[in-house]
Amino acid sequence: MRGSWRLGRLFGIDIGIDYSWLIIFGLVTWSLAAGYFPEQYERWPAWLYWFVGLLTSLAFFGSVLAHELSHSLIAKARGGEVRNITLFIFGGVASMVEEPDSPGSEFLMAFAGPLSSFVLAAVFGMLRLAFGGLNEPLAALLRYLAYANAAVGVFNLVPGFPLDGGRLLRAILWVATDSLKRATQWASYAGQGVAFLLIFVGIWWSLQGRLFDGLWLVFIGWFLNNAARASYRQLLIRDILGQVEAREVMTTDYGKVEPSISIQQLVDEHLLGSDRHAFLVVIDNQLRGLICLHDVRGVPRDEWGQTTVGQAMTALDQLATVAPGDGADQALSALGSRDVGQLPVVEGDTLVGLLRRSDLLRHLEFSTRIPERRR
């Protein structure tokens, strides 16, 4: 979860906050405390507007987290792997390691999000009816959360990929065409169409004097257009890599050391003067582990001479590896799920090569299957 703060884990899923989330959290809190609540409730003291605004903003983003959790839990129940959930400026995103394995899984995962938002809207609405009469600020908070969750549910049903509605559309197209690639392409086009519509409406609003709302809508449209195009391109990448095996893209030019040498020797004889950041630890070509700069930094400087590579390395049973015959797309998934930069390629326990992110990128760079960028 680079570029974000890790909050913890829920249901085995890492939860984080991207730095950009602070912007939208501040804007939502400010708009509630300085605009929405003062317009609706004129007699509150100033501090109460900010207090209720802050609580409402926190509860709203808790609802966004629940929305993303619903996607993730369905994905895990269907055998998928969820890397993490991150809250950012546009709400939240659940990072899946791989695409859904069937239209049915895609449909259920996509529909779970809006459904959770509608359920939350109903729960907050019923709580307002039950307890709103006891306290006006509480009623205001619950009323806003009911409407906001309903709005999130409706917006996410818009058929613009990669919104939930766009994923529902892709599931339907997947059934109709029997092709995930073609379904993603058409759903991506729909997403770009929705994005341009949002941009047009945003510009119109800006010209009509609703400058902030208009610019925000333009920003959302711009983001959705980029996300739609990137999602289709990512699928093309996996399609290309799925046609080659790890042995075809791995390198045999890798650094290797024995576990018996000291960290000081590793630094002096291998790391200094080299652009390598990781070395495979081997004995008679049998892989024993991997040591990288992160492992070295974990050893106090004054202990480098007494600590061996074998003591500081990441052992084989903790490493993700691939076999020579595995698809390169499987390697890409393993790199992503473990958030590492390289994978040892082993046959049994015999080391045959190293597959790095740069090897996959080089293969993609020379592939004619992905259109070149316009210069």
Helices and strands as residue ranges (DSSP letters): E 4-10, E 13-18, H 21-31, I 32-36, H 37-40, H 46-77, E 82-88, E 91-96, H 103-131, G 132-134, H 136-156, H 164-177, H 180-207, H 211-241, H 246-249, E 256-257, H 263-266, I 267-271, E 278-283, E 286-292, H 293-297, G 301-303, H 309-312, E 314-315, G 316-318, H 328-338, E 342-347, E 350-356, H 357-365
